[in-house]
């Protein structure tokens, strides 16, 4: 990938070890929300990772009922904008709407709802908040027009191996709707998802355990090298 020109880069000493999103995501068109363009969204609720990454925003959704304390914790430490999950599956209606209002009051730039969300919940949230509503799409059989009519502003496609296909099918029928999509694990899969019509990509970082394992391996190698150097020094004496 061609290196960007005219963009000096500064990384402070304690921030050199961070989660970097794949550079190929920069080729996406991005989605402009209230004047700011977003191409990469890191998919995590891990506060340590949220504090140490270079994504444009955080998409904080999780497989539990949404809770204000989680939103507050994430927005407190995040140095970038946050898209907050507010339910839509087992949690919807007034509770989702109230949590959406809480998310907006804590600076979130958008709220994300799960695929089963009833249209009435979208409508209630749309009346209550002044930030974009993002609806997760898991199948090409989803009623996209119904979601848009109910107040959805952005689609978040999460279809596992079928994500690229779903994005392509949506883009055929809705050429202008903003689409976020999971990019998959490789540069090739991300590139294919962008080519299919995704404007922004969600990136799932390695787990905290995986990152820590790699760091421990590095430390072990350093100690082994230091030991070998010390042994050689002793033999030379």
C-alpha positions in Angstrom: 0.0 0.0 0.0 1.3 3.4 -1.0 2.5 5.4 2.0 0.6 8.6 2.8 2.6 11.8 2.2 2.6 15.0 4.2 1.5 13.3 7.5 4.2 13.5 10.2 3.8 10.8 12.8 4.6 11.1 16.5 4.3 8.3 19.0 5.3 8.9 22.6 7.5 6.5 24.5 4.7 4.8 26.5 2.3 4.5 23.5 4.6 2.6 21.2 2.9 -0.7 22.1 -0.7 -0.3 20.8 -3.2 -2.1 18.7 -2.9 -0.8 15.1 -5.9 -1.4 12.7 -5.0 -2.7 9.2 -3.9 0.2 7.0 -6.0 -1.2 4.1 -9.1 0.2 6.0 -7.9 3.7 5.0 -9.0 3.0 1.4 -12.6 3.0 2.5 -14.6 6.1 1.7 -15.6 6.6 5.4 -18.8 7.8 6.9 -19.0 11.5 7.9 -20.9 12.0 11.2 -21.4 15.7 12.2 -18.4 16.7 10.1 -15.9 14.0 11.1 -15.0 11.1 8.9 -14.8 7.6 10.3 -13.3 4.6 8.4 -12.0 2.2 11.1 -14.0 1.2 14.2 -12.4 -1.1 16.8 -14.9 -3.7 18.1 -14.1 -4.1 21.8 -15.3 -3.2 25.3 -11.9 -3.9 26.8 -10.9 -0.7 28.5 -7.1 -1.3 28.2 -7.5 -1.9 24.4 -9.8 1.1 24.1 -7.0 3.3 25.6 -4.3 1.9 23.3 -5.4 1.7 19.6 -5.3 3.9 16.5 -8.9 3.4 15.2 -11.2 6.3 14.3 -13.8 5.2 16.8 -14.9 2.4 19.2 -18.0 0.3 18.5 -18.9 -1.0 22.0 -21.5 -3.7 21.7 -21.6 -6.9 23.8 -23.8 -10.0 24.3 -25.5 -8.8 27.5 -28.3 -6.4 28.4 -26.9 -2.9 28.0 -26.1 -1.0 31.2 -25.3 2.7 31.8 -22.3 1.8 33.9 -20.6 0.1 31.0 -21.2 3.1 28.7 -19.9 5.4 31.4 -16.8 3.3 31.9 -16.0 3.2 28.2 -16.6 6.9 27.5 -14.5 7.9 30.5 -11.4 6.2 29.1 -11.9 6.5 25.4 -9.8 9.1 23.6 -11.8 8.6 20.4 -15.6 8.7 19.7 -17.8 5.9 20.8 -20.7 4.1 19.2 -22.6 2.5 22.1 -24.7 -0.7 22.0 -28.1 0.0 23.5 -29.9 -3.4 23.1 -32.6 -4.3 20.6 -32.7 -8.0 21.3 -33.7 -9.0 24.9 -33.6 -5.3 25.8 -35.8 -2.9 23.8 -38.5 -0.3 24.1 -38.3 2.3 26.8 -35.2 0.8 28.4 -33.2 1.0 25.1 -34.5 4.5 24.5 -33.4 5.6 28.0 -30.0 4.0 27.6 -29.6 5.7 24.2 -30.3 9.1 25.8 -27.8 8.3 28.5 -25.2 7.4 25.8 -25.8 10.7 24.0 -25.4 12.6 27.3 -22.0 10.9 27.8 -20.8 12.0 24.4 -21.4 8.9 22.2 -21.7 9.8 18.6 -24.1 7.0 17.7 -26.1 4.1 19.2 -26.1 0.6 17.9 -29.1 -1.8 18.0 -29.2 -5.5 17.4 -30.9 -7.1 14.4 -34.2 -8.2 16.2 -35.0 -4.6 17.3 -38.7 -3.8 16.8 -39.5 -0.8 14.6 -41.3 0.8 17.5 -38.0 0.9 19.4 -36.2 2.6 16.5 -39.0 5.1 16.3 -38.9 5.9 20.0 -35.1 6.3 20.0 -35.3 8.5 16.9 -37.7 10.8 18.7 -35.5 11.0 21.8 -31.9 11.4 20.6 -30.0 13.6 18.2 -27.3 11.1 17.2 -27.3 8.5 14.4 -29.1 5.2 15.0 -27.1 2.2 13.7 -28.9 -1.1 13.0 -27.0 -4.4 12.9 -27.8 -6.5 9.8 -27.1 -10.3 9.9 -28.8 -11.5 6.7 -29.6 -10.4 3.1 -33.2 -11.2 4.0 -33.4 -8.3 6.5 -36.1 -5.7 5.8 -33.7 -2.8 5.1 -36.3 -0.4 3.9 -38.4 -1.0 7.1 -35.4 -0.2 9.2 -34.7 3.0 7.3 -38.3 4.1 7.5 -38.3 3.5 11.3 -35.4 6.0 11.8 -32.2 4.0 11.2 -29.4 6.1 9.7 -26.5 3.6 9.3 -26.4 -0.2 8.7 -23.9 -2.4 10.5 -23.4 -5.6 8.6 -22.2 -8.6 10.6 -22.8 -11.7 8.6 -19.7 -13.7 9.3 -18.5 -15.4 6.1 -21.4 -13.9 4.2 -20.7 -10.3 5.1 -19.3 -9.3 1.8 -22.2 -10.9 -0.1 -24.8 -9.1 2.2 -23.0 -5.7 1.7 -23.1 -6.2 -2.0 -26.8 -7.1 -2.1 -27.7 -4.1 0.1 -25.6 -1.7 -2.0 -27.4 -2.8 -5.2 -30.8 -1.7 -3.7 -29.6 1.2 -1.5 -26.6 2.9 -3.3 -26.4 5.8 -0.8 -27.1 4.2 2.6 -24.0 4.4 4.9 -22.7 0.9 5.6 -20.4 -0.3 8.4 -19.2 -3.9 8.0 -17.0 -6.5 9.7 -13.9 -6.8 7.5 -12.7 -10.3 8.5 -9.3 -11.4 9.6 -7.2 -10.7 6.5 -6.2 -7.7 4.3 -7.8 -9.5 1.4 -11.2 -10.0 3.2 -11.2 -6.3 4.3 -10.4 -5.2 0.7 -13.2 -7.4 -0.6 -15.7 -6.0 1.9 -14.8 -2.4 0.9 -15.1 -3.2 -2.8 -18.5 -4.7 -2.1 -19.7 -1.3 -0.9 -18.8 -0.9 2.8 -18.0 2.7 3.8 -16.3 1.8 7.1 -14.9 -1.4 8.6 -15.1 -2.8 12.1 -11.9 -4.5 13.3 -11.8 -7.1 16.0 -8.4 -6.8 17.8 -6.6 -9.7 19.4 -7.7 -10.5 22.9 -6.0 -9.1 25.9 -4.7 -12.6 26.7 -3.2 -13.0 23.2 -1.5 -9.6 23.3 -0.1 -10.3 26.8 1.1 -13.7 25.6 3.1 -12.1 22.8 4.5 -9.6 25.2 5.6 -12.3 27.6 7.3 -14.2 24.7 9.2 -11.0 23.9 10.3 -10.7 27.5 11.4 -14.3 27.7 13.5 -13.9 24.6 15.1 -10.8 26.0 16.1 -12.6 29.2 17.5 -15.5 27.3 19.6 -13.2 25.1 20.8 -11.3 28.2 21.7 -14.6 29.9 23.7 -15.7 26.8 25.6 -12.4 26.7 26.4 -12.7 30.4 27.6 -16.2 29.9 29.9 -15.3 27.0 31.3 -12.4 29.1 32.1 -14.7 32.0 33.8 -17.2 29.7 36.0 -14.4 28.3 37.3 -13.4 31.7 
